[in-house]
Amino acid sequence: MLAVFTAPARYVQGADATESLGREMRTVGLGGPVLIVAGPSAAAALAPAWERTFCDVGMAYTVRTFGGESSLAEIDRIVAAARAVGAATVVGAGGGKVLDATRAAADALHLPVVCCPTVVSTDAPCSALSVIYTDDGVFQEYRFYRRNPELVLLDTRVVASGPPRLFVAGMGDALSTYFEAKTCADARRANMRGGTTTLAALALAELCYRTVLADGVAALRAVRAKVVTPALERVAEANTLLSGLGFESSGLAAAHAVHNGLTAAPGTHDYLHGEKVAFGTLVQLVLEGRPQVLIDEVLGFCKAVGLPTTLAAIGVADEGSVVAKVAARACAPGETIHNLPFVVTPAAVADAIRAADALGRAAG
């Protein structure tokens, strides 16, 4: 395989960055009419800034409220809305599912896409793929696109005013990046773009882990105080850019496969992607037989910022049938858990899930 590295054409981050959205779009050659797909809270918070920034550059725009799930039905509705306004560019504003559905709709229309995450709860914004769920929130598939977003614009003033739980979930997603990337690189498995990892991608993935560990607690304090600090800026970049480039250009392994398995347990549906990925990271470390000192480092960080470390903390009762169902789904053909350098079975994954749960309970 050839080594492949992929990234958005332009990444912009900083306090009040939304005020520059129109100019940044012009910089990369994008124009209107613009369809903005936004979650309700994003639309309420950003409407005045959108009016100013698009007025400044003379772009017409329309806002459509996101339906709540990155599902095939919602993607079709966004496609119809974009056609109705004759959109030349599609902008997604909100959390990971908003951006996933927006990317999918833009790809179906062969239109450029701009991602404006208003929370840093996942590493989705920079990628050329979407996670598609059923209307009931069960993982369905990964969908891959020809290119990454033309522009990713992250307004850290908006991030700082968002729910702390979403910020923590983003750290949970970022937490897995290096471990999954290193596994794929060492085993020479294909990344999410069909090639092997580069030194650059692996270095970004490791920097992501080190940044979250070093600044995560301080950044969470900033979010709780609703202020923008250097620590918040660094972790916002780690959750979004470093994790996004690291996972896409290095690959996924067990942590995200366990997340996908957990979506098959109805009790987990009220929990966030990054919360389930954090527990999946612990499962991967156990499954790979990593040193206890490393597992303790990850456990300690999760405890410090409030990430779940037990099955109960993500809504799963430790019942044999439920854990077996999760493990079987995590090991489905084509799942990223098979990037591990050994044969993985549902029985081994079920044991690793229970062992990780026991470690989390013992840590208190």
C-alpha positions as CSV (number, residue, x, y, z in Angstrom):
1,M,0.0,0.0,0.0
2,L,1.0,3.6,-0.5
3,A,1.1,5.9,2.4
4,V,-1.8,8.4,2.4
5,F,-2.3,11.6,4.4
6,T,-5.4,13.7,4.0
7,A,-6.6,17.0,5.5
8,P,-9.1,19.8,5.0
9,A,-8.0,22.6,2.6
10,R,-8.0,25.2,5.4
11,Y,-8.4,25.1,9.1
12,V,-9.2,28.3,11.1
13,Q,-9.6,28.5,14.9
14,G,-9.9,31.2,17.5
15,A,-12.3,33.3,19.6
16,D,-15.1,34.9,17.6
17,A,-13.9,33.2,14.4
18,T,-17.5,33.1,13.1
19,E,-17.3,36.8,12.3
20,S,-14.7,35.8,9.6
21,L,-16.7,32.9,8.1
22,G,-17.7,34.8,4.9
23,R,-14.2,36.1,4.3
24,E,-12.6,32.7,5.0
25,M,-15.0,31.1,2.5
26,R,-14.0,33.7,-0.1
27,T,-10.4,32.9,0.6
28,V,-10.9,29.3,-0.6
29,G,-13.1,30.3,-3.5
30,L,-16.5,29.5,-2.1
31,G,-19.6,31.5,-2.8
32,G,-23.4,31.5,-2.4
33,P,-26.2,30.9,-2.2
34,V,-25.3,29.1,1.1
35,L,-27.4,26.5,2.9
36,I,-26.5,26.4,6.6
37,V,-27.5,23.2,8.4
38,A,-27.5,23.9,12.1
39,G,-28.6,22.4,15.4
40,P,-31.1,24.5,17.3
41,S,-28.6,25.9,19.9
42,A,-26.1,26.7,17.2
43,A,-28.7,28.6,15.1
44,A,-29.7,30.6,18.1
45,A,-26.2,31.5,19.2
46,L,-24.7,32.3,15.8
47,A,-27.6,33.9,13.9
48,P,-26.4,37.5,14.5
49,A,-22.8,36.6,13.5
50,W,-24.0,34.9,10.3
51,E,-26.0,37.9,9.3
52,R,-22.9,40.2,9.7
53,T,-20.4,37.9,8.1
54,F,-22.4,37.0,5.0
55,C,-23.6,40.6,4.6
56,D,-20.0,41.7,4.6
57,V,-19.2,39.6,1.6
58,G,-22.6,39.8,-0.2
59,M,-23.6,36.1,0.1
60,A,-27.2,35.0,0.3
61,Y,-27.8,32.3,2.9
62,T,-30.6,30.1,4.3
63,V,-30.6,28.3,7.6
64,R,-32.2,24.8,8.0
65,T,-32.6,23.2,11.4
66,F,-31.0,19.8,11.8
67,G,-33.4,16.9,12.5
68,G,-31.4,15.3,15.2
69,E,-29.8,12.2,13.7
70,S,-27.2,11.5,11.0
71,S,-29.5,9.1,9.2
72,L,-30.3,8.4,5.6
73,A,-33.7,10.1,6.0
74,E,-32.2,13.3,7.4
75,I,-29.5,13.4,4.7
76,D,-32.2,13.2,2.1
77,R,-34.0,16.1,3.7
78,I,-30.8,18.2,3.6
79,V,-30.3,17.4,0.0
80,A,-33.9,18.5,-0.8
81,A,-33.4,21.8,1.1
82,A,-30.1,22.5,-0.7
83,R,-31.8,22.0,-4.1
84,A,-34.7,24.2,-3.1
85,V,-32.5,27.2,-2.5
86,G,-30.0,26.4,-5.3
87,A,-27.1,26.2,-2.9
88,A,-23.6,26.5,-4.2
89,T,-22.0,25.7,-0.8
90,V,-23.3,23.8,2.2
91,V,-22.2,24.8,5.7
92,G,-22.7,22.6,8.8
93,A,-22.8,24.2,12.2
94,G,-23.2,22.2,15.4
95,G,-22.0,18.9,16.8
96,G,-20.6,15.8,15.1
97,K,-23.9,14.4,13.8
98,V,-24.9,17.7,12.2
99,L,-21.5,17.8,10.4
100,D,-21.7,14.1,9.4
101,A,-25.1,14.6,7.8
102,T,-24.1,17.9,6.2
103,R,-21.0,16.3,4.6
104,A,-23.1,13.4,3.3
105,A,-25.6,15.7,1.7
106,A,-22.9,17.9,0.2
107,D,-21.2,14.9,-1.3
108,A,-24.5,13.6,-2.8
109,L,-24.9,17.0,-4.5
110,H,-21.2,17.3,-5.5
111,L,-21.1,20.6,-3.6
112,P,-18.3,22.0,-1.4
113,V,-18.8,21.7,2.3
114,V,-17.7,23.9,5.3
115,C,-17.7,22.5,8.8
116,C,-18.2,24.9,11.8
117,P,-18.2,22.8,14.9
118,T,-19.9,24.6,17.8
119,V,-18.8,22.0,20.3
120,V,-15.6,19.9,20.2
121,S,-17.3,16.7,21.2
122,T,-15.9,14.5,18.4
123,D,-13.1,14.5,15.8
124,A,-15.5,14.6,12.9
125,P,-15.1,18.1,11.5
126,C,-11.9,17.7,9.5
127,S,-12.7,14.3,8.0
128,A,-13.8,13.1,4.6
129,L,-16.2,10.5,6.0
130,S,-19.5,10.4,8.0
131,V,-20.8,8.0,10.5
132,I,-24.4,7.1,9.5
133,Y,-26.9,5.9,12.1
134,T,-30.4,4.5,11.9
135,D,-33.2,6.9,12.9
136,D,-33.1,5.2,16.3
137,G,-29.4,6.0,16.8
138,V,-27.8,2.6,16.1
139,F,-24.5,2.6,14.1
140,Q,-25.2,1.7,10.5
141,E,-22.1,2.4,8.4
142,Y,-19.1,4.6,7.6
143,R,-19.5,6.6,4.4
144,F,-16.4,7.9,2.6
145,Y,-16.0,10.9,0.3
146,R,-13.6,12.0,-2.3
147,R,-12.2,14.9,-0.4
148,N,-12.1,16.6,3.0
149,P,-14.0,19.8,3.8
150,E,-12.8,22.9,2.0
151,L,-12.9,24.8,5.2
152,V,-13.1,24.0,8.9
153,L,-13.8,27.0,11.1
154,L,-13.8,26.6,14.9
155,D,-15.0,29.5,17.1
156,T,-13.5,28.9,20.5
157,R,-15.7,31.6,22.1
158,V,-18.7,29.4,21.2
159,V,-16.9,26.3,22.4
160,A,-16.2,27.9,25.8
161,S,-19.9,28.7,26.3
162,G,-21.0,25.2,25.5
163,P,-21.9,22.3,27.8
164,P,-18.8,20.9,29.7
165,R,-20.1,17.4,29.1
166,L,-19.7,17.8,25.4
167,F,-16.2,19.1,25.8
168,V,-15.2,16.2,28.0
169,A,-16.7,13.8,25.4
170,G,-14.4,15.3,22.8
171,M,-11.5,14.5,25.0
172,G,-12.8,10.9,25.2
173,D,-12.8,10.7,21.4
174,A,-9.3,12.2,21.2
175,L,-8.0,9.9,23.9
176,S,-8.3,6.9,21.6
177,T,-6.5,8.5,18.6
178,Y,-2.9,7.6,19.4
179,F,-3.6,4.1,20.6
180,E,-5.6,3.2,17.5
181,A,-3.1,5.0,15.2
182,K,-0.1,3.2,16.7
183,T,-1.8,-0.2,16.4
184,C,-2.6,0.4,12.7
185,A,0.9,1.8,12.0
186,D,2.7,-1.1,13.7
187,A,0.5,-3.6,11.9
188,R,0.7,-1.7,8.6
189,R,-3.1,-1.7,8.4
190,A,-4.9,0.6,6.0
191,N,-6.0,3.9,7.4
192,M,-9.4,5.5,6.7
193,R,-8.3,6.6,3.2
194,G,-7.0,3.2,2.1
195,G,-3.2,3.7,2.6
196,T,-0.7,3.3,5.4
197,T,0.1,5.9,7.9
198,T,2.7,8.6,7.5
199,L,5.2,9.8,10.2
200,A,3.3,13.1,10.2
201,A,-0.1,11.4,11.0
202,L,1.4,9.3,13.8
203,A,3.2,12.3,15.3
204,L,-0.1,14.3,15.3
205,A,-1.9,11.4,16.9
206,E,0.7,11.2,19.7
207,L,0.7,15.0,20.2
208,C,-3.1,14.8,20.5
209,Y,-2.8,12.3,23.4
210,R,0.0,14.3,25.1
211,T,-2.0,17.6,24.8
212,V,-5.2,16.2,26.2
213,L,-3.3,14.7,29.2
214,A,-1.4,17.9,29.8
215,D,-4.2,20.5,29.4
216,G,-7.4,18.6,29.7
217,V,-8.2,19.4,33.4
218,A,-7.3,23.1,32.9
219,A,-9.3,23.3,29.7
220,L,-12.3,21.8,31.4
221,R,-12.1,24.5,34.1
222,A,-12.1,27.1,31.4
223,V,-15.3,25.7,29.9
224,R,-17.0,25.6,33.2
225,A,-16.1,29.3,33.7
226,K,-17.1,30.0,30.1
227,V,-13.8,31.7,29.2
228,V,-11.2,31.2,26.4
229,T,-7.8,30.3,27.7
230,P,-4.6,28.9,26.1
231,A,-5.3,25.5,27.6
232,L,-8.8,25.5,26.1
233,E,-7.4,26.6,22.7
234,R,-4.9,23.7,22.8
235,V,-7.4,21.0,23.8
236,A,-10.0,22.3,21.2
237,E,-7.3,21.9,18.6
238,A,-6.4,18.4,19.9
239,N,-10.1,17.3,19.9
240,T,-10.7,18.6,16.4
241,L,-7.6,19.0,14.2
242,L,-5.0,16.6,15.8
243,S,-7.5,13.9,16.5
244,G,-9.2,14.3,13.1
245,L,-6.0,14.1,11.1
246,G,-4.6,11.4,13.4
247,F,-7.5,9.0,13.1
248,E,-8.2,9.5,9.4
249,S,-4.7,9.3,8.2
250,S,-3.6,6.6,10.6
251,G,-6.7,4.4,11.2
252,L,-9.1,3.1,13.8
253,A,-8.9,-0.1,15.8
254,A,-10.7,-1.6,18.8
255,A,-11.8,1.6,20.6
256,H,-14.2,2.7,17.9
257,A,-15.4,-0.8,17.1
258,V,-16.4,-1.2,20.8
259,H,-18.2,2.1,20.5
260,N,-20.1,0.8,17.5
261,G,-20.9,-2.4,19.4
262,L,-22.2,-0.4,22.4
263,T,-24.7,1.4,20.2
264,A,-26.5,-1.9,19.8
265,A,-27.3,-1.8,23.6
266,P,-30.3,0.5,24.0
267,G,-29.1,1.7,27.4
268,T,-26.2,3.5,25.8
269,H,-28.3,5.8,23.6
270,D,-28.3,8.6,26.1
271,Y,-24.5,8.6,26.2
272,L,-22.2,10.5,23.8
273,H,-19.9,9.1,21.2
274,G,-16.8,10.2,23.0
275,E,-18.0,8.8,26.3
276,K,-18.4,5.3,24.7
277,V,-15.1,5.7,22.8
278,A,-13.3,6.4,26.1
279,F,-14.5,3.1,27.6
280,G,-13.6,1.4,24.3
281,T,-10.1,2.7,24.7
282,L,-9.8,1.0,28.0
283,V,-11.1,-2.2,26.4
284,Q,-8.5,-1.9,23.6
285,L,-5.6,-1.5,26.1
286,V,-6.8,-4.6,28.0
287,L,-7.3,-6.6,24.8
288,E,-3.8,-5.7,23.6
289,G,-2.2,-6.6,26.9
290,R,-0.8,-3.1,27.4
291,P,1.3,-2.4,30.5
292,Q,-0.7,-1.6,33.7
293,V,1.2,1.7,34.1
294,L,-0.3,2.9,30.8
295,I,-3.8,1.7,31.7
296,D,-3.5,3.4,35.0
297,E,-2.5,6.7,33.2
298,V,-5.6,6.5,31.0
299,L,-7.8,5.5,33.9
300,G,-6.5,8.4,36.0
301,F,-7.2,10.9,33.3
302,C,-10.7,9.6,32.7
303,K,-11.4,10.0,36.4
304,A,-9.9,13.5,36.5
305,V,-12.2,14.9,33.8
306,G,-15.3,12.7,34.4
307,L,-15.1,10.2,31.5
308,P,-16.8,6.9,32.0
309,T,-14.7,3.9,33.0
310,T,-17.4,1.3,33.7
311,L,-20.3,-0.3,31.9
312,A,-22.7,1.1,34.4
313,A,-21.4,4.6,33.6
314,I,-22.5,4.2,30.0
315,G,-25.8,2.6,30.7
316,V,-25.0,-1.1,30.3
317,A,-25.9,-3.7,32.9
318,D,-23.2,-6.4,33.1
319,E,-25.4,-9.1,31.8
320,G,-24.0,-11.9,29.7
321,S,-26.4,-11.5,26.9
322,V,-25.8,-7.7,26.6
323,V,-22.0,-7.9,26.7
324,A,-22.1,-10.8,24.2
325,K,-24.2,-8.7,21.9
326,V,-21.9,-5.7,22.1
327,A,-18.8,-7.9,21.6
328,A,-20.4,-9.6,18.6
329,R,-21.3,-6.3,17.0
330,A,-17.8,-4.9,17.6
331,C,-16.4,-8.0,15.8
332,A,-18.6,-7.7,12.7
333,P,-17.0,-8.3,9.4
334,G,-15.2,-5.2,8.2
335,E,-15.1,-3.6,11.6
336,T,-11.9,-1.7,12.6
337,I,-11.2,-4.1,15.5
338,H,-9.7,-6.4,12.9
339,N,-6.9,-3.9,12.4
340,L,-5.4,-5.4,15.6
341,P,-2.4,-7.6,14.7
342,F,-4.0,-10.8,15.9
343,V,-7.3,-12.7,15.4
344,V,-10.0,-11.1,17.5
345,T,-13.0,-13.1,18.6
346,P,-16.3,-12.0,20.3
347,A,-15.4,-14.1,23.3
348,A,-12.0,-12.3,23.7
349,V,-13.7,-8.9,23.3
350,A,-16.4,-9.8,25.9
351,D,-13.7,-10.8,28.4
352,A,-11.8,-7.5,27.7
353,I,-15.0,-5.5,28.2
354,R,-15.6,-7.2,31.6
355,A,-12.0,-6.8,32.6
356,A,-12.0,-3.1,31.7
357,D,-15.2,-2.7,33.7
358,A,-13.6,-4.3,36.7
359,L,-10.5,-2.0,36.4
360,G,-12.8,1.0,36.3
361,R,-14.8,-0.2,39.3
362,A,-11.6,-0.9,41.3
363,A,-10.3,2.6,40.5
364,G,-13.4,4.0,42.3
